[in-house]
Amino acid sequence: MNKIIDGKKVRDERKEKLMEEIKKLKEKLTLVDISVGDDAASKVYVSQKEKMALEVGYNFLNLHYDKIEEDKLIEKIEELNNDENITGIIVQLPLPSYLNKDRILNTVSVDKDVDGLTRENLTRLVKKEKSLIPCTPKGVMTLLESYHIDLIGKKIVIVGRSELVGLPLFHLLLNKDATVTLCHSKTKDLKSYTKNADILIVAVGKKSLITSDMVKPGSVLIDVGINRVDNKLYGDIESSSIEVASLMTPVPGGVGPMTVISLMENVLEAYKARKNK
Ligand SMILES: NC(=O)c1ccc[n+]([C@@H]2O[C@H](COP(=O)([O-])OP(=O)(O)OC[C@H]3O[C@@H](n4cnc5c(N)ncnc54)[C@H](OP(=O)(O)O)[C@@H]3O)[C@@H](O)[C@H]2O)c1
C-alpha cells in the first residue's frame, strides 16, 4: 500500500485548476516580493515563487534591497498598498535584525497580505472569519483534505508553535473540530503526546526530532521541517516512521510544494475579495 502523501501531485492538480481560473480573468494580477539583505535561503525561495508565479500567469515584481532604512521601506509598502495594479505583497522573512519585523509586516494592507502574516489576518483566522491564511498551514490543510483525512474529534498533536506555522495550524484544526495539542521547546516528555496522536504535525527544524518509537501505529504524519545536512534535505520526523504510520509526507516533496501553490491561490483570493468589496 502506498503510504506517501504526495505534495507534488496535489500541487500539480491545484496548479492546473488555478491556471484555468486565472485564464478567465480580464486583467493580469501582480505579486510583489520585497526582500532585504543577503539571506541565501531567501534567494532560493524568492526564485521558486517567481518561477511559479510566471507559470500560473501572474506578473512578479522582485523588489530587493541590500540595505534600506525602516521608514523608507514602510513608505514603499504604503505606496504598493495604494497601487491598484498590485494584487499581493510578500515581505520575505527573515528580515535583517535592524528592521522591526512586526511593524513592517503589519504595514501590508490586510487585503494584499497574501502571506497571511498581518495581525489582522491572524485575528480573523482565530475568529473563524474570512481571511488570507498563511501559506504553509494552508498547504497542510489542503493536503489533509485531498487525502480525505477526517479531522472531527481526532487527537492532533502539533510540535512547534511559530506564528508562521504551528500557531495558525492550531486554530485552523480547532476550527475543524479536532482536539488539538500544541507542543514546543518547553514541553516535558514530548513522546507522551506524540505517541497518542492520530495526526502528528511537526514544524520545528530539528532533523530526527521524532523517531519511529514516538509515533502511534496507524497515525498520519505531516513533516513540515526542512533541515539541510551535507546538501541533502531532511524533515523533522525520521523517515523509518512510515513503517509505523498509515500515511506520511516525504521531505522533500510533501509540504514544501504546497506552500508555494498556496501562495498563488492566496493571490487569486486577494483579488476576488477586493473585487467583491
Ligand atoms: N515546508 C515548508 O514550506 C516550510 C515552510 C515554513 C517552515 N518550514 C520549516 O519548518 C520548520 C519550522 O519552521 P518555523 O518557522 O515554524 O520555525 P521556528 O520559528 O524556529 O519555530 C520552531 C518551533 O519549534 C519549537 N521547538 C524547538 N525545539 C523543540 C524541541 N526540542 N521540542 C519541541 N519543540 C521545539 C520552538 O519552540 P519555542 O516556541 O518554545 O521556541 C518553536 O515553537 C523549519 O525547519 C522550517 O525550515 C518549512
The ligand as an SDF file (V2000), in Angstrom:
LIG
                    3D

 48 52  0  0  0  0  0  0  0  0999 V2000
    7.8970   23.1170    4.0480 N   0  0  0  0  0  0  0  0  0  0  0  0
    7.7430   24.4410    4.0370 C   0  0  0  0  0  0  0  0  0  0  0  0
    7.2580   25.0320    3.1020 O   0  0  0  0  0  0  0  0  0  0  0  0
    8.1420   25.1950    5.2520 C   0  0  0  0  0  0  0  0  0  0  0  0
    7.6280   26.4690    5.4960 C   0  0  0  0  0  0  0  0  0  0  0  0
    7.9690   27.1080    6.7000 C   0  0  0  0  0  0  0  0  0  0  0  0
    8.8560   26.4900    7.5630 C   0  0  0  0  0  0  0  0  0  0  0  0
    9.3720   25.2750    7.2440 N   0  0  0  0  0  0  0  0  0  0  0  0
   10.2890   24.5680    8.1590 C   0  0  0  0  0  0  0  0  0  0  0  0
    9.5730   24.1980    9.3200 O   0  0  0  0  0  0  0  0  0  0  0  0
   10.4380   24.2410   10.4450 C   0  0  0  0  0  0  0  0  0  0  0  0
    9.8450   25.1800   11.4730 C   0  0  0  0  0  0  0  0  0  0  0  0
    9.7640   26.4820   10.9410 O   0  0  0  0  0  0  0  0  0  0  0  0
    9.3020   27.7220   11.8310 P   0  0  0  0  0  0  0  0  0  0  0  0
    9.4610   28.9410   11.0040 O   0  0  0  0  0  0  0  0  0  0  0  0
    7.9890   27.4180   12.4290 O   0  0  0  0  0  0  0  0  0  0  0  0
   10.4670   27.6700   12.9710 O   0  0  0  0  0  0  0  0  0  0  0  0
   10.6400   28.4990   14.3220 P   0  0  0  0  0  0  0  0  0  0  0  0
   10.0050   29.8420   14.2220 O   0  0  0  0  0  0  0  0  0  0  0  0
   12.0900   28.3910   14.6440 O   0  0  0  0  0  0  0  0  0  0  0  0
    9.8060   27.6560   15.3880 O   0  0  0  0  0  0  0  0  0  0  0  0
   10.2310   26.4070   15.8130 C   0  0  0  0  0  0  0  0  0  0  0  0
    9.2850   25.8780   16.8650 C   0  0  0  0  0  0  0  0  0  0  0  0
    9.7880   24.6240   17.3040 O   0  0  0  0  0  0  0  0  0  0  0  0
    9.8010   24.5820   18.7290 C   0  0  0  0  0  0  0  0  0  0  0  0
   10.8840   23.7150   19.1870 N   0  0  0  0  0  0  0  0  0  0  0  0
   12.2160   23.9120   19.1290 C   0  0  0  0  0  0  0  0  0  0  0  0
   12.8880   22.8760   19.6510 N   0  0  0  0  0  0  0  0  0  0  0  0
   11.9670   21.9940   20.0740 C   0  0  0  0  0  0  0  0  0  0  0  0
   12.0360   20.7340   20.7080 C   0  0  0  0  0  0  0  0  0  0  0  0
   13.2020   20.1540   21.0150 N   0  0  0  0  0  0  0  0  0  0  0  0
   10.8670   20.1040   21.0020 N   0  0  0  0  0  0  0  0  0  0  0  0
    9.6850   20.6560   20.6990 C   0  0  0  0  0  0  0  0  0  0  0  0
    9.5480   21.8480   20.0780 N   0  0  0  0  0  0  0  0  0  0  0  0
   10.6830   22.5130   19.7830 C   0  0  0  0  0  0  0  0  0  0  0  0
   10.0130   26.0150   19.1630 C   0  0  0  0  0  0  0  0  0  0  0  0
    9.5230   26.1560   20.4890 O   0  0  0  0  0  0  0  0  0  0  0  0
    9.5480   27.5580   21.2850 P   0  0  0  0  0  0  0  0  0  0  0  0
    8.3890   28.3450   20.7560 O   0  0  0  0  0  0  0  0  0  0  0  0
    9.3620   27.1590   22.7070 O   0  0  0  0  0  0  0  0  0  0  0  0
   10.8690   28.2030   20.9910 O   0  0  0  0  0  0  0  0  0  0  0  0
    9.1790   26.7580   18.1240 C   0  0  0  0  0  0  0  0  0  0  0  0
    7.8400   26.8560   18.5110 O   0  0  0  0  0  0  0  0  0  0  0  0
   11.8010   24.6720    9.9020 C   0  0  0  0  0  0  0  0  0  0  0  0
   12.5470   23.5260    9.5980 O   0  0  0  0  0  0  0  0  0  0  0  0
   11.4520   25.4000    8.6120 C   0  0  0  0  0  0  0  0  0  0  0  0
   12.5180   25.3760    7.6800 O   0  0  0  0  0  0  0  0  0  0  0  0
    9.0070   24.6100    6.1320 C   0  0  0  0  0  0  0  0  0  0  0  0
  1  2  1  0
  2  3  2  0
  2  4  1  0
  4  5  1  0
  4 48  2  0
  5  6  2  0
  6  7  1  0
  7  8  2  0
  8  9  1  0
  8 48  1  0
  9 10  1  0
  9 46  1  0
 10 11  1  0
 11 12  1  0
 11 44  1  0
 12 13  1  0
 13 14  1  0
 14 15  2  0
 14 16  1  0
 14 17  1  0
 17 18  1  0
 18 19  2  0
 18 20  1  0
 18 21  1  0
 21 22  1  0
 22 23  1  0
 23 24  1  0
 23 42  1  0
 24 25  1  0
 25 26  1  0
 25 36  1  0
 26 27  1  0
 26 35  1  0
 27 28  2  0
 28 29  1  0
 29 30  1  0
 29 35  2  0
 30 31  1  0
 30 32  2  0
 32 33  1  0
 33 34  2  0
 34 35  1  0
 36 37  1  0
 36 42  1  0
 37 38  1  0
 38 39  2  0
 38 40  1  0
 38 41  1  0
 42 43  1  0
 44 45  1  0
 44 46  1  0
 46 47  1  0
M  CHG  2   8   1  16  -1
M  END
$$$$
